[in-house]
Amino acid sequence: MSASRKSVSGSGSKLIGLVIADVFDARGASCRPLFPLVNESEPMALLKVCDTSLIDYVLEQLLLNGVETTYVLLNKTSAQAVLTHLQTVRSARGKSWTDCREMKVVPVESTRLLTSMHECVSEVIHRNLIPEDKSFIWAPLDCLHNITNLKEMFASHEENVENIPKYAATMIASREEGPLRAALASVIAESMKEAAQQQQIDSSDLKTPLTTRAHPGEFQFPQLHPASSLRSSDDVHRTLVAYGTKSGIVKQLHRCERLNASGDASPGEGLPSITVEFSKSERLSVRSDLMFHNLVIVGPGGLSLFEFHQHDQHEWLAEILEQHEIKGNSFGIALCSPNTVCLSIRTIAGYLHANWAVMTRLLHPLTRESNFADQRAHFSLSHTSPSLFIANDSRIHGDSKRLHNVQLGSCTAVPSTTNVSRSVIGRDVVLGSNCTIVRCVVLDGAQIGDGCKLADSVVCADAIISNNVEVTNHSVIGSGVVLSSSGKALYVDGVQLERCKANESDALLVGDRGKGKDCSSSASTTVAPVETLFTNDALPQTEEDDEATLTAEEQFSHAVGDIVEIAIRSPSRIENSEFELKHLRLSYGRTNGDLAKTVIQLLLQHAIKKGKESKDSTTEALNVARTLMSQWCRPFFCKFVATDQDMQQVLVGVCLSIADPACPLHIKAPQLFEWIYNGCSEDVYDEREYCIVKGEALLAFDDGVMDLEEEKDQSTFDDEDRAVLAVGTLCAKYIATVADFLAS
């Protein structure tokens, strides 16, 4: 399917925004990048950055850019909490978002649980939220930015829609030269350190003109823009983008990720090389200083192209041009101004950076400067420290000048011997004496004991940290976790801890009197370090690479398989899958028969797999097959299988699935044919005298089997013909009884 061309007037079009009030991850619910900071009971939309929820930042920025109507799609599990927030929390205009006059905010509650981005897009299409002839701004929930020229970008996008065939979308990117320079400097420093070790030279004496050493493990870059001097981490990803120098159309995107030996994404394994295809017909510009934040202007009719069949909002941009379903469509890039700040809150490091950016005025102002957030949060500027913002009922003992770039929440006191800098301290937090807290977020109700040292970490609500504990390196102390030891001091380095039962606690991490366990694996990431761009060169594509790619038919089957797999796990989603399967079929240029053939194969493959897991494989596979056919008969097959050709394709799909004599369903082929004809749904059969395939289609299939019997010695006889002949021969007697029944 290609994006349709529409005649659009650039300057007169109204700006429409779409916000998905949830974030999804490619590795499923068991792997959450911000876990345990965000969990099932705490929606991502309400995650606070400097006492203001993410959804407020997103909506405020859309409003400032002239968006007139914004739709907010709410997931079933978090709909009530987010809706209450939109109806009660005041915006900068002094009213709630649902009562805002400057921008119409329309909450849309999903009636089903959304587990992936393509399900969200399916819901948007099903609700008809965005007219097909309109472009709109897709605003991600996990990206904070200070872009102010979205309106100009939108006008340029609509000009491209008018003038460039099949122009589908404009991806908004920011320049990230600073972190790249930091990564390059790190690579140089490591290389020099290795050389020094080989020559037995003290590496501390080595210096590079790009950096000056601050302390072990960190570098300072005084000449960089403040937004670029944010401390880089391995969680920051880079995308290598190639686009036409003249046309500006994107040709390739490559994201640096770690892969293991089997080719699956896995942290800590070997890094693959990046492949870039060059063409003689057009000169390409290849850049690695651009970062995409999923902020996209989608063209008319282009929404269906974003139904990528994966679970991750954060990865589909990096693979946007590698999806077969959107080949032939054009995508462009709109670059933000050099001073623009765009921060992706996809990791704990990103979350910490976002809090610091707001504190230092690189992003939106805090609650203290306007009625931007909840009216109950009253912050004021300290007279003695220009970067200290305190709630009216908080207390600071001693000289407040020792507190730099700090937000202090209500009912929180800072002892005179405790130093805090570049941190956000929430409400009702208890801070012990002689503590040092640097670049941290401590949420409401947490307790910090005496002599603790916290750096670059998050302490969640109601967590308890006893005396003399050190927490560093993007650690997360989950809500309700207790760090307490009767022996030596605890040291938590780069670990995410979640609340658990006392008998499940890891004493080595939380102490013998603590409570909590390691959940770092649940928050793992497959993103490779930025340094990959300097240590893994791009290689030209070879003929072997071309041969290794999947065929169009295999890509179609895999894409359909992703949807079918989800629907098999949750049969209530079968009917909702209709929209996704329809757009997928059109995108690949397939017929309803091709789709039905693929689906019946996938269903039978699932049944065969379940059968092999049982002692009686044939009986189990047969039961599962019948259940699946019954579940899929009305919501899918009745809608997609209508012509005789479609029905023939269904029968061919059955033959391909069970042709192997070792298959537990092979000998049950007649029974499967019977169910497809009249046995998988009594209601459907009563309505139209067949279930999936008509009796006449069975007779036509049998005639085809006889023809294949005569042609089996010819050179054109292929594997599909052999499968049809093998299974068709087994079903000949049953089809004969159907012929007698129809004749009578």
N, C-alpha and C positions, 0 to 999 in steps of 0.2 A: 504494500500500500504506500502511496506517495502522498505527501502533503498537497492539498489542493491549492491552486492559485486563485486568489480572490482580489478583486479591485478594492483597494483600501485607501482611504484618504489619510495621509500621514498625520497632519496636525489636528484634524477634527475628531479623530477616534478617541473614545473614552478609554481610560486605563482601567483594566480589570486585574485584580490580584487573586491568587489562589495559594492558600497556606494549608499544608498537611500538618495537623497538630500532633504529630508523632514521628518517631525516627525508627528505622528498621535496619537490621544488620544481616549481612550475607550468611552468617554462620548460625542464624536461628536464635531462639530465646535463651539457649544455654551459653551464648557468648555475647555479652553486652559491653560495648566499649566504655560506658560511663557507670557500669555497675561496680560497687553498690551505691554510688551517689544517686543514681536513678534506678528505681525498681518498679515492680508492678503497682505498688500503692502510691507512688510519687510520679505523676506524669512528667514527661520531658518538657512539655509546654510550660509547666509551672516551676521548672528549675530556675532558681534565682541567681542572677549575677548582680552583685552589689544591691541586694534587697529588691530587685525588680525582675519579674518573671520574663523568660525568653519570649513568650508570645507577645508581651507588651513592646519589647524592642522591635520585633518584626513588624507589628502593625503600625507602630509609630513611624518607622522608616518608610513604609509604603505610603502613609498619609503625607509625610513631608515631601515625597516625590510626586504628589499629585494624583495618586490612585483614587478613583471615585468609589469603586465597589470592591470589597474583598470577601471572598468566600473562605471560611475556615472549616475544613473537614475534620470532624471529631471522631476518634475511634470509640468503639462501644465501651471499652473498659475504662476510659478516662473522660468520657463525654460529660458526665454530670459535674465533675470537679472543674473542668476547663470552662464549661458553660457558665457555671456559677461565678467564676473569676471574671469572665467577659461581661457579665451582667452587673457586677458589683464594684469592681476596681476602677478607680477614676483614671482617665487618660490625662494628657497635658491640657486638654480643653475643659477639664473639670467635671466631665460626665463619664459614665461607663462606656465601654466600646460599643455595646449594642444600642446606646442612645446617642452616639457620636453623630453630629450633623455634617462635619467636614468630609467624612468617609463612611459610607454605609458598610457595616460589618455584618455579614450573614453567617451565623453558625449553622453548620449542617451536620446533624447527628447520624452516624452510620448505625443501621439496625443490626449489623453483623460485625463480628470480630475481624478486623483487618490485620493481616500478618505480613504483607509485602506491599511494595510500591505499586506493582501492577494491579493488585486488588484495589488500592486507593484510586488509581486511574479508572478502573472499571466502574467504581462507585460514582466517580465524577461524571463519566459518560452516561451511566444509567440514570442519574438524576438530571442530566442535561443542564448542568450548572453553567457551562461555558458554551455560548452559541458557536456553531461550526464555522461561521464566517468571521469570527473575532480572534484576534491575537490577545494574549494575556501574559502576565508576569507570574512565573512560578517561583514563589519565595520559600526557601527552605527554613525550617524551624531552627536549625543548628548553626546558622551563620549570622554573626553580628557584623555590621558594616556601617560606614558613614557615607555611602554613595548618595549624591545629590542630583545626578543628571540622568536618572532612569527615564525621564520623559524624553530627553533627546535621544537616548539609546532606542527607546520604543519607536520614535519617529523614523530613525534610520532602519530599524528592523522592518517596518511596514513598507518602506521604499524597496527593500530587498525582496519582500514578498511580492511586490508588484512587478519588479523587473527581472528577477532571477527565477527560472523554472524550478519548481519543486523545492522552493526554499522553505525549510521546516522550522528552524529555530535559530536564535542567537544566544550563544553562551557568553555570560559575563565573566571576565577574568581580571584578576589584579596582578600587577607586576610585583615580584618578590625577589628583587635583586639582593637585598640585604641578607636574608637567610642563606641564599646560595653562596654569597661571598663568605659567610661564616662557615658554611660546610666545606668550602674549598680550603679555607684557612686551617680547618681542623684536619683535613686530609694532609695538607702540607706539613703541619706540626707533627702528626703521627709518623709521617715518612722520615722527617728529620730526627725524631726521637729514636726510631729504629736504627737509622744510620749512626746516630750517636752511640747507641748501645753496642753496635758492632765494632765501633772504633774506640770503645771505652772512654767516651767523652761525657762529661756531665751535661745532660740534656737541659738542665735548668738554665744553662748559660746561652742556649740557642734562642734566637729571636727572629721574627719574620716581619717585614715591613707592613704586612696586613693586620697584624694583631699585636697586642701587648698582654702578657700573662697577668691574670688577676689572682687566681690561686689554683691549685691543681684541679684540672677538669673543666675549667671555665676560661673564656677569653672575653675581652672587652673590645668593642668596635666604636670608638668615640665619634667617628665621622659619619656614621650611618644615621638614617632617619630614625627617630624614636620608635616608630611603628615596626621598623625592621630589626631593632636591637632586642626584641623579645628573645628570650633564651630558646634556642632551637632544641628539638627533641627528636628521638627516633620515630615518634608517632606522626611527624609532619611528612606528608607525602608530596611527591612531585610528579608532574605529568609532562612528558615530552610531546610537544604538539608540532605538527607539520601542516602548513597552510599555504595556499597559493599566494605568491608575492603580489600579483596584480589583482586577482579576484577576491582575495581575502577568505575564500572558502576553505574550511578545514578538510584536510585529506586524511590525516592520521592522528590518533591519540594513543599514548602509551603511558601506563602507570607503573612505577617501580614497586614491585612486590617480591616478597620472599617466596620461593617455591621449594618443596621437598623433592625427594627423588622420584616420587610418583607423579609429580606435576601439579600437586594440589598446593594451594596457598597454606603456608604454615610458618609461624614465626621462628626465627632462629636458624633457618636452614640456608642452603646456598642461594645465591642471587642470580637470576637469569640475565642474559644479555638482552638488549633492546633492539628490535628490528625496525628499520625505517625503509619504506619503499620510495624510490625516486623515479621520476618520469622525465623523459626527454621533451614531452609536449608542454610542460609548464614548470617554471622554476619554483622551488619550494623554499619557504623560510622555516627553519627548524629552531624552535625555542624551548628552553626549559626553565625560563624565569617567570612563567605564568602559572597561577594557581586558580583552579576552578572551584567554586563554592556552591554548585548546584543552583545558582541563581540564573534562571533561564527565561527568555522571552519566547514563548511558544507561538508558532504561526497558526493561521486558520487551518483547521482539519489536521493539525499536527499532533494533537494530544494522543491519538492512538499509537503513534510511533514511539511513545515513551512507555509503552506497556512491556518493558523488558522483563523477561521471565527469570528474575532473580529477586532476592529478598532485600537488596541493599540499596538505599537511596544514595549512598556515598560512593558507589562504584560504577553506577550505570553511565555516568558521564565519561569516565575513562575508557569505556568500551563502546561508546555510542556509534562510532563508525565501523566497528567490527561486527555489528549485528546484521545478519543477512536481510532481515525484514525491512530495514530502512535504506538499503542500497538504492542509489538513484536520487536520494534526497540530499539537499545541500544544507550545510550548517555554517554559520559564521561566528566570528568572535567580536565582542565589544570590549575594549580595554578601558578600565577605570583610570582616572587621573593618577599621576605619580604619588600624590599625598593621600590617596584613599587607603583606608584601613578596612581589611576584611579578615575576620577571624572565624575559623571553623571550630565549633565546640563539639568535636567528635572524640576527644580524648581528655583525660584528666589534665594533661599539660595544656591543652587548648582552653579548658575551662578556667584554669588558673590565669592564663594569659588574658582571657577576656575580662576577668575581674580587675586585673592590673590596668588594662587599657581603659576601662571606664573610670577607674580611680584617677588616672593621669590625664583625663580629658581627651584621649584619643578617640573615644566613642561617645555615645549619648551621655548627657548630663545625668547626675544622680537625682534621687528623690528630693534631696535638699534644695535643688535649684528650681523646682517647679512642682506642680501637682501631677507629675508624670506617673506616679504609682499610687499605692494605697495611701489614703489621707492620714492613716494612723501612724505612718512613719515620719516623724519630724526630726530632721537633721539640721545642724547648724555648723557654720565654719568657726573653727577655733581661732581666738584672737592671737594666740601665742605661736601656733604652728599653722602655716598657710595651707598645708596639705592634709590636715586632720579634720575629719568630719564626724561629729559625735551626735548621738541622740540626746535629746534634752534632759533625760533622766539617767544618763550614764555618768560614770565617775572616773576621773584620772587623778591618781595620787602622785604627787611630786611634779617635776618639770615635764610639761607636755611636749617640749621641743624634741624629746627623744623618740617621739612617734611621728613617722614620716609616711605619707600616702596611706593613711589608715582610715577605715570606716568602722565606727564603734556603735554597736546596736544598743537598743534600749535595755536598761537594768543590768548593764555590764560594767564592772569596775576593773581598772588596770592598776596593779600595785606599783609602788614607786621604784621597785627594783626589776621590773619586767620591761623589756624592750620589744616593741612591735614596729615593723615597717613593711610597706607594700602588701598589706593584708586586709582582709575583711573579717570582722568579728561580729557574730550575730547577736540576737537577743538572749538575755538571761544566761550568758556564758560566764563560767567561773574560771578566772585565771589565777594561778599560783604565783608566788614570788620567785625572783631570780630566773625567770623564763626568757627565752629568746624565740620570737616568732617572725619569720621572714618569708614573704611571698606565699602566704597560706590563706586558706578560707576555713574559718571555724564557724560552723552553723549553730543554730539556736539550741540552747540548753546543754551544750557540751561542757565538760569539766576538764581543766588542765591542771595537773599538780605542780608542786614546786620543782624548780631546777630542770624543767623540760626544755628541749630544743626542737623546734619544728621548722622545717624548711621545704618549700615547694611541695606541699601536701595539702590534703583536704581532711578535715575532721567533721564527720557528719553529725546530725542532730542527736543529742542525748548520749553521745559517746563519752566514755570516761577514761582519762589517761592519768595514771598515778605518778608519783614523784620520780624524777630523774629518768625520764623516757625520752629517747631521741627518735624522731620521725622525719625521714627525708626522702628525696628522689621520687616525687609523684606518688607517694603512698596515699592510700585512702583508708581511713578508719571509719568503718561503716556505722550506721545508726545502731546504738545499743551495745556496741563492742566495748569491752573493758580490758585495758592494758594494766596489769598489776602483777608485780613479782615481789616475793619475800627475800629473794637473793640479790644477785647483781642487777645493775640497771639494764633496761631493755633497749634494743636498737632495732627499729623497723626501717628497712631500706627498700624502696620500690615495691612494696607489697600492698595488695588490696585485701582488707579483712572485712568479713561480714559476720553478722550476729548468728549464733548457733546455740544449741543446747550445751550445758556444762560438760557432759560426757563426750562431746564432739570437739571440744576446744583443743587447739594446738598450743601446748604449754611452751614450746620453744619460741613461738611468735608472740603470744599474749601474756606469758608468765604463768606461774603455777596458781595464781589467784585470779587470773584473767578469764575472759570469755570471748571467743571468736575463733574463726578459722580462715585460712587462706582461700581467696576466691579469684586469684590473679588469672587463672586459666580461663575463667568466665569473662574476663575483661581483656583478653588478649587481642592483638591486632596483627594483621598480615602485611602491614605497610612497611616497606623497606626504608632505611635511613636516607636522608637527603644525599649523603655522601655517595650513594649508588651512582648518581649521575656523573661523578668524576672517576669512579673506579670501574664502571662497566660501560664500555664504549658501544655505540650503536653499530650494528653490522648490516651489510646489504642483504637483502632477501635472496635465498638460493632456490634452485629448482626443487630441492628436497623439501623446503618449507612449503612450497605450493602443493606438492603431492601429499603432505601430511595434513592439509586442511580438510575439514569435513565437506562432504558433498551437500548440495542444497537440500536433498531429500533427508539426509542425516540431520542437518541443522533444524529442519522443520520438525522432524520426529522428536528431537531433544527439546525443542521449545514447547511442543504440545505436551510432552512428558512432564515438564515442570508443572503445568497447570493441572493435568490429570492426577498427578501424585498428591497435590494438595486437596483436590476434590475427593479422592479416595479416602484420605484420612478424615475429612469432614464432609460427608455426603450432602449436608445442607448447602454447601457451596456449589454443587453441580449446576444448578440453575443459573447462579451468578456467573459461572464460568462461560456461559454462552457468549457474552459480549467479548471476552478476551479471545476465545477460540475463533470467533467470527473475524475479528480484526487481524488475528494472526494468519488465518487462512487467506485473507485478502492481501496481507503484506507479502506473503510468499507466492502469491499468484496460484493458489491451489483451488481445487473444486471441493464441493461438499463431500463427494465420494472419497477423495484423497484423505480428508479429515476424518471421516467415519472409519475408513480402513485403518488409519493410524491409531485411533482411539480404541477400537475393538482389539487390536494387537496389544496395546498397553494394558488393557483390562485383563486379557487372558494371560499375559506375561506375569502380572501381579498374582493372579490366581495360581499359576504354576509355581511361582516362588513360594507362596504360602503352603501349597501342597507338599513341596519338598521338605518343608520344616516339620511336617507331621509324620507320624508313623504310617498312617494310611494315606499316602500322597494322592492317590486317585480320588478318593472320596472327598478329602478336604479341598482339593483343587476344584472339584466339581461343585461343591457347595459354595465356595467363594465366587466362582464364575457365575453361578445362577444369581447370587445376591447382587453382584455388580451389574449384571444385565438388567435385573429388576430396577435397581436404583437409577440407571442411566437411560432406561427405555424412553420414558416420557420427556424428561427435561432436556435430553440431548438427541437421541436417535430420531424421535418423532419430529424434531425441528430440522435436522440436517440431512436425513435420509428420506428422499421423496421420489426420485426417479428410479427407473429400472437399473440405470448405470450405477447410481449410488448404492443400490442394494447388492449389485454384483461385487462392488468393491468391499462391502462388509463381509461377504462370503469369502472373498480372496484373503482378506485380513485374518479370518479364522483359520484358513488353510495354512497360511504362512506361520501362524503361531503354534500349531499342533502337528505339523507335518513330520517331525522327527518321531520315529517309532518308539524311542525311549521316553517321549513326553508322556506324563501320566494322563493327559487328556486325549491322547491320540486315538485310543480305542473307544473313547466316548464321543467321537465326532458326530454320529447320528443324533445323540441326545442334545448336543449343543445346537445343531441345526434345527431340531424340534423346538427348543426354547426360543431361538431367534424368530421362528415362524409364529408360534402360538403359545409359548409357555412362560414368558418372562413377565407378563403383566396381563391379568385377566381383564382389567378395566380397559386397557388399550385395545385388546383383542375384541372385546364386546363392541367398542366404538367403530372399528374399521376392519374387523375380521382378519387381522394379522398384527403382529407386534412390531418387529423391526423390518422383516423381509416378507414380501408377498409370496404366496404359493406359486404364482406364475414366474416369479424371479427364480425360485428354486428349480423349476422346470427348465428355464433358460440356462441356468448354471449347469444342469445335468447335460444339456445338449453341448455346451462348451467343453465339458469333460470328455464326452465322446469324440469330439473333434481333436482334442489333445491326444487321445489314445492313438489316433491315426498319424499324428504329427510328431510323436515322441522320438523318432529316429532322425528328425531333421536337425540341421545345425542351429536353427533359430530357437530350439527348445531350451529354455533357461530354467533357473532355480525356482522362479515363481510358478512356471508351468508344471514343474515336477511336484511342487507342493500341492497345487490345485488338483492334479491328477491323482496323487496318493490319497488325499482326504476325500475327494469327490467319489472315488471308487468305493471307499468305506460307506459312503452315505447313499449309494445308488438305490439300495432296497427301500430306505426310508423315503427318498424322493419319489419312488414309484408308488408308495402308499398315498403320498400327497396328490399325485396325478390322478389316482383312482378316486380320491375324495373330491377333487375339483370336478371330475367328470360326472360324478353322481349328483 
